[in-house]
Amino acid sequence: MIDYEDDYKNAFEDDRPRVFKLVTGEEIIATVIKTDDYYFIIEVPLEIRYNSIKQSLYLTKWMFGADYSKVMTLSGTSIVSVSTPEDVVSENYAEYRRRLVEGILDEDEEDDDETEEEYEQINIETDDDTPTYH
């Protein structure tokens, strides 16, 4: 029997994001913080989507209601495959992540300055050319 443990035990100990193919068919890209036998602890998971009209890929939040300033767990039983992303996907992920983190930090600074509680409008990023199915 081949022992892959020695070859792959340090596979997620770098800062590179990973692409996960999920049993639902979704593909997400995320930074892996830690793994164990059952879970992946991930940061900033973004879904990779395909725009059939423009014939291009784009990234969007995977879970719109989640707090992206916190780490998340991804169950190993929901994963079909894990791989290293193509360079263009990795670069776009890094840029989206940078903008998202800056946005979170900006919101935190604004919250510190405000004394009254306000309700914020939730802005969801959409691609106007992408059809929505209901």
N, C-alpha and C positions, 0 to 999 in steps of 0.2 A: 504494500500500500504506500502511496506517495504521501509524504508529510509536507503540506503546504504552509503549515503554521510558521516555520522559520522564515519562509520567503515573504509572507504577508503580514507578520505581526506588527510591523512598523508602517504599514501602508497608509494609515490615516494620521500619522503624527507630523504632518506638514501643514502649511497654511492653504494649500491648493483646495479649491472647491471640488466637489464630486457630483456627478450626475446619477440620480437614482431613477430607475424605471420601477414604477409601483404596480401592484396587482390590479389597480383600477385603470391602468393604461396611461396615467399621468407620468410626465417626466419632470423632475424637479432638480434644481441645482442648489447646493447648500455647502456651507463650510462645516466640516465635521470637527467637533470639539473633543469628543470622547466616544468610545464604543465599549460595549460589553457583550456578553453572550446573547442578549435579547434586544438591545436598543442601540440606536445611534443618537447621541446628543448633538444637535445641529443648531447653527445660527443662520438667520436670514435665508430661509428657503424660498426660492422663486420658481414658479412654474414656467417651463419652456413651452411656448405655444406656437402654432403654425398659422399664419395668415394666408389662406389659400388664394385670396384675391391678389395680394402683393407677392405671393410666393416667397415669403420670408419668415424667419423665426423672430419671436420677440419674447421678452420676459415680463412677468407680472407677479404680483404677490400670490403666493400659494394659498394662504389663509387670510382673507380680508379682515376678519375680526380678531386676529391674534395680535399680541403685543410683540412687535418685532425688536424691542429693546431687550428682550429676554431670550434665553436659549429654549429650544423645543426638543421634544423626544420624537423619534421615528421608530416604530416597531420593526424589528427585523423580519417579522412574518408578513409584513405588507410590501416587502421589497422583492422584486424579481431579479434585478441586476444593479450593480454599481460600477461606474467607470469614471475615468478622468475626462473632463470636457475638452472639446476642441478649443484651440487658442481663441478664436473669435467669440465663442460662448463664454469662455473664462474672462476675457477682457470686458465684455458687456456686463457680466455678472459683477465684476469688480467696480465698474462705473455705477451701476444701479445701486449696489450695496453702499458705495460711498455717499451717493445722493440721499439714500434712505436714512443712513446713520446721521448725516448732517441735518436732515429734516427732523429726526427724533431729537437730536441735541438742541436744535432751534426751538422746538416745542417745549422742551424742558426749561430752557432759559426764559421763554415767555411765561410759563406757568409760575416761575419764581418771582417775576416782576408783577404779576397781577394779584390784586387782593380780593377781587370779586370772582365768584365762579361763573363761567360762561359756558354755554353750549356751543360746540363747534360743529360746523357742517362737515359731514364725512365726504371726502373727495375720493372717488374710486377712479383709478386710471383705466381708461378704456381706449380701444383702437376703433375709431368710427367706421373703418372699412371692414371690420370683422363682424360677421353676422352673429346675432344672438338667437339661440334656440330656446323656446319655452315649452 
